[in-house]
Structures are given as C-alpha cells and as structure tokens.
Amino acid sequence: MNHFYGGEKTKKKGFLLLLSVIALSAVMIISAASYFTMNIGMTANVQEGGTVTVTIDSTTYQSGATLDINWGDIVAGQSYNREITINNQVNTAVTPSISTTGTLPGGSSITLSDTSEIPAFGSRNCNLVLNVGPNPVMGSYTWSAVLSVSTS
C-alpha cells in the first residue's frame, strides 16, 4: 500500500479531477473563441465544361458542323473506312455513337469502329465504317448520319 499518495481511491479521484479540468478547459477555450455561429445552407450545380472536336480527313470540326462525305463508287459486300479522331476536352467521360437517316444501299450500315467511353481530356482514333450490303440495288444513294458524343 502506498501511503504517500493516499491509496488507489485517491489516485482515481485525482485522475478524474484532472480529466474534468482538462475537459472543462477545452470547452471554455472553444466557447470563448466563438462569438457568433450560423448554419449556412449552400447549393451548386456542377456543369460540364469544355468542348469535343472531331477530326476527319485532317479537318477539325466543332459541334454542330456539317460535313459531306462522298464514298464514291462502292462494291457490294465491301467495307470502307474514314479515320476519325474524337478529342474530348470536357471534364467528364463521353461516349460516341452514330445514327443514320435516309436510304442506304440495301443491307448496308454505317458504324463506328470503337464506341467505348473516352475519358475526360482524352482522345480516341477510330473509323467511320460503311459496310455495304451483299446485294444492294444498283444506283445512287443519299443518306445522312449524325455523330453524337454524349456524357457517359
């Protein structure tokens, strides 16, 4: 038994007293430093920023541009490619797609060789592909395609 400190009970009381003083001091410091408090509700709408450009045949196009591609003479069952580069300068990932309107040669289609997600500030080289059907009716055809690049 330790007579100098007054035993275990005294030690526990002393420790509890010290802990109480420290806690009270912390509360006083915090409350003494704060003369005014206010909760402020805030909202924000994060917008996508930047642009997407597409380069075809060494010419760079902005959104909304019009391009006429003359595929020339095509042969049934063959595929034809135009290399394109999609530059994503938007602060979010985007995904390219293509759709057509009008009449393509029978059984033909227009596709993109790669429609995977393009990361923010990335670019992608792919091909615009004209797949000519196996038995189209001979003649001239006119159609339109819309290349879209949208957020993923």
C-alpha positions in Angstrom: 0.0 0.0 0.0 1.3 3.4 -0.9 0.8 5.8 2.0 2.3 8.8 0.3 -0.4 9.2 -2.4 -3.3 8.1 -0.3 -4.1 4.8 -2.0 -6.0 3.7 -5.1 -9.2 5.6 -4.4 -7.3 8.9 -4.1 -5.4 8.1 -7.3 -8.7 7.5 -9.1 -10.3 10.7 -7.7 -7.2 12.7 -8.7 -7.3 11.3 -12.2 -11.0 12.0 -12.6 -10.4 15.6 -11.3 -7.6 16.1 -13.7 -9.7 14.8 -16.6 -12.6 17.0 -15.6 -10.4 20.1 -15.5 -8.9 19.3 -19.0 -12.4 18.7 -20.5 -13.8 21.9 -18.9 -10.8 23.9 -20.2 -11.3 22.6 -23.7 -15.0 23.6 -23.6 -14.1 27.1 -22.3 -11.4 27.6 -25.0 -13.9 26.6 -27.7 -16.7 28.7 -26.4 -14.5 31.7 -25.6 -13.3 31.8 -29.2 -16.7 31.7 -30.8 -18.8 34.9 -30.5 -21.2 34.1 -33.4 -22.2 30.9 -35.2 -24.6 30.4 -38.1 -25.6 27.4 -40.2 -25.5 28.4 -43.9 -27.2 26.1 -46.4 -25.5 26.0 -49.8 -26.2 24.5 -53.2 -24.3 24.4 -56.5 -24.9 22.8 -59.9 -21.7 21.5 -61.4 -21.8 21.9 -65.2 -19.8 20.0 -67.8 -17.1 22.3 -69.2 -15.1 22.1 -72.3 -15.6 21.0 -75.9 -15.5 18.0 -78.1 -14.0 18.2 -81.6 -13.8 15.6 -84.3 -11.1 15.4 -86.9 -11.9 13.8 -90.3 -9.5 13.9 -93.3 -7.2 16.4 -91.5 -10.0 18.9 -90.8 -11.2 19.6 -87.3 -14.9 20.1 -86.7 -16.8 21.7 -83.8 -20.2 20.6 -82.6 -23.0 21.4 -85.0 -20.7 21.4 -88.1 -21.8 19.8 -91.3 -19.6 17.6 -93.4 -20.4 15.9 -96.7 -18.6 12.6 -97.4 -18.7 11.2 -100.9 -17.9 7.5 -100.6 -17.5 7.3 -104.4 -18.0 4.0 -106.2 -18.7 1.2 -103.7 -18.9 -2.5 -104.2 -21.4 -4.9 -102.7 -20.1 -6.9 -99.7 -17.2 -4.5 -99.1 -16.4 -2.2 -96.2 -15.0 1.3 -96.5 -13.3 3.4 -93.7 -12.7 7.0 -92.9 -10.4 7.5 -90.0 -11.7 10.0 -87.4 -10.2 11.3 -84.1 -12.5 12.4 -81.3 -10.9 14.8 -78.9 -12.7 15.1 -75.6 -11.8 18.4 -73.8 -14.7 18.0 -71.5 -14.2 17.5 -67.7 -16.1 14.2 -67.8 -16.1 11.0 -69.8 -18.0 10.9 -73.1 -19.3 8.1 -75.4 -19.5 8.4 -79.2 -22.4 6.9 -81.3 -23.7 7.2 -84.8 -27.2 7.1 -86.3 -28.4 7.3 -89.9 -31.5 8.7 -91.7 -32.4 8.2 -95.3 -31.9 5.2 -97.5 -28.6 3.3 -97.5 -27.8 0.7 -100.2 -29.8 -2.4 -99.3 -28.4 -4.2 -96.3 -25.7 -1.5 -95.7 -24.8 0.2 -92.5 -22.7 3.0 -91.0 -20.9 2.2 -87.8 -18.0 3.5 -85.6 -15.2 1.0 -85.1 -15.0 2.0 -81.4 -17.8 3.3 -79.3 -16.2 2.8 -75.9 -16.0 5.6 -73.3 -13.5 8.4 -73.9 -12.1 9.7 -70.6 -12.1 13.4 -69.7 -9.4 15.2 -71.6 -8.7 12.1 -73.7 -8.9 11.3 -77.4 -9.8 8.3 -79.5 -8.9 7.3 -83.0 -11.5 5.1 -84.7 -13.0 4.5 -88.1 -16.3 5.6 -89.6 -17.2 2.4 -91.4 -19.5 2.0 -94.4 -20.5 -1.7 -94.6 -22.1 -2.3 -98.0 -24.7 -5.0 -98.1 -24.2 -8.1 -100.2 -27.0 -7.4 -102.7 -27.8 -3.7 -103.0 -29.9 -2.4 -105.9 -27.5 -0.6 -108.3 -27.9 3.2 -108.3 -27.1 6.3 -106.4 -28.0 6.7 -102.8 -28.1 9.7 -100.4 -28.4 9.5 -96.7 -27.3 11.4 -93.6 -25.6 10.3 -90.4 -25.4 12.0 -87.0 -22.3 11.6 -85.0 -23.1 12.2 -81.3 -20.8 12.4 -78.4 -22.6 12.4 -75.1 -21.7 12.1 -71.4 -21.4 8.6 -70.2 
